[in-house]
Amino acid sequence: MLVKIEDGFYLNTVHIIAIRIAKSAELGTFQVNVEYSPHNHQASGLFQKTFMQQSAAEHYLQNLHQQISKN
């Protein structure tokens, strides 16, 4: 099943390795990292998205979780 990560960027759920979120104490921003394995399983990719507000990061994660849970 394909999951929309961002406009024009979709991943198959079997390729998603991990989803991590981190808060920058200096900037106060939230960074969501989606680690995935491309078709070459010997490598991995990393998609990063930065949010200025915690609520926006939480909303993004909730939507991502809902898409993954549909499988």
Secondary structure, 3 states (H helix, E strand, C coil): CEEEEECCEEEEHHHEEEEEEEECCCCCCEEEEEEECCCCCCCCEEEEEEECCHHHHHHHHHHHHHHHHCC
